[in-house]
Amino acid sequence: FYNFSMIRYAAPILLLTISNIFMTFAWYGHLKFKAAPIFLVILVSWGIAFFEYCFQVPANRIGSVEYGGPFTLWQLKVIQEVITLIVFSSFVLFFSKNESLQWNHIAGFCCLVLAVYFIFRP
């Protein structure tokens, strides 16, 4: 028994999450390969970004009220930013030995949670 309205909310969020995983690797994954020439890094990043857009564009179309989805553009943008920070934070904590989560990062994330609260208020 699937609740169709829940799928309408979950599908864009899931697609945006997958998109952000690709985006994070396209933007930051190359930092692990210090010896790679910059032109190769750019080409590989563009290739990865293609898959980012393959998920991001449908997420925004499915999620947008203009296409029958449940979210306004403002809501989609804030959702995307929160997902980006969650994915990025996970990436940094798992792949970077030089970075750690600090109190000011957590404070900033709390501000984003407040942004979600305010954006979704009627």
C-alpha positions in Angstrom: 0.0 0.0 0.0 1.9 3.0 -1.3 0.6 6.4 -0.5 0.8 8.3 -3.8 1.0 11.7 -2.2 4.0 10.6 -0.2 5.7 9.5 -3.4 5.1 13.0 -4.9 7.0 14.4 -1.9 9.7 11.7 -1.7 10.6 11.4 -5.4 12.0 14.9 -5.9 13.9 14.7 -2.6 15.4 11.3 -3.6 16.3 12.6 -7.0 17.9 15.7 -5.6 19.9 13.6 -3.2 21.3 11.4 -6.0 22.0 14.6 -8.0 23.9 16.1 -5.1 26.0 13.0 -4.7 27.1 13.4 -8.3 27.5 17.2 -7.9 29.7 16.7 -4.8 32.0 14.3 -6.6 32.1 16.5 -9.7 33.0 19.6 -7.6 35.3 18.1 -4.9 36.2 14.5 -5.8 39.1 15.7 -8.0 40.9 17.1 -5.0 42.1 13.6 -4.2 43.9 13.4 -7.5 46.6 16.1 -7.1 48.8 14.9 -10.0 46.0 14.9 -12.6 46.3 17.7 -15.2 43.6 20.4 -14.8 42.1 19.9 -18.3 41.5 16.2 -17.5 40.0 17.1 -14.1 37.6 19.6 -15.9 36.6 17.0 -18.5 36.0 14.3 -15.9 34.0 16.8 -13.7 31.9 17.7 -16.7 31.2 14.1 -17.3 30.1 13.5 -13.7 28.0 16.7 -13.8 26.1 15.3 -16.8 24.7 12.7 -14.4 24.0 15.3 -11.8 21.7 17.1 -14.3 20.1 13.8 -15.3 18.6 13.6 -11.8 18.4 17.3 -10.9 16.3 18.4 -13.8 13.6 15.7 -13.4 13.6 16.3 -9.6 12.7 20.0 -10.1 10.1 19.2 -12.8 8.5 16.5 -10.7 8.6 18.5 -7.6 7.5 21.9 -9.0 3.9 23.0 -8.5 4.1 24.3 -12.1 4.2 20.7 -13.2 1.8 19.3 -10.6 4.3 18.7 -7.9 4.0 19.6 -4.2 6.8 22.3 -3.9 7.2 25.9 -4.8 10.5 27.0 -6.4 11.5 28.6 -3.1 10.8 25.3 -1.3 12.7 23.2 -3.9 15.7 25.5 -3.5 15.9 25.3 0.2 15.4 21.5 0.1 18.2 21.3 -2.4 20.5 23.4 -0.2 19.9 21.3 2.9 20.5 18.1 0.9 23.7 19.6 -0.5 25.0 20.3 3.0 24.1 16.9 4.3 25.8 15.2 1.3 28.7 17.6 1.4 29.2 17.0 5.1 29.1 13.3 4.7 31.6 13.6 1.9 34.0 15.7 3.9 33.8 13.5 7.0 34.4 10.3 5.0 36.9 11.5 2.4 38.9 14.2 4.0 41.5 13.7 6.6 42.2 17.4 7.1 38.7 18.6 7.8 36.5 18.1 10.9 33.0 19.2 11.9 33.1 22.3 14.1 30.5 24.0 16.3 30.1 26.8 13.8 29.3 24.3 11.0 26.5 22.9 13.2 25.3 26.4 14.0 25.1 27.2 10.3 23.2 23.9 9.7 20.7 24.9 12.4 20.2 28.2 10.6 19.3 26.2 7.4 16.9 24.1 9.4 15.3 27.4 10.4 15.2 28.4 6.8 13.3 25.3 5.9 10.9 26.0 8.7 10.3 29.6 7.5 10.1 28.7 3.8 7.4 26.0 4.5 5.3 28.3 6.7 2.1 29.5 5.0 
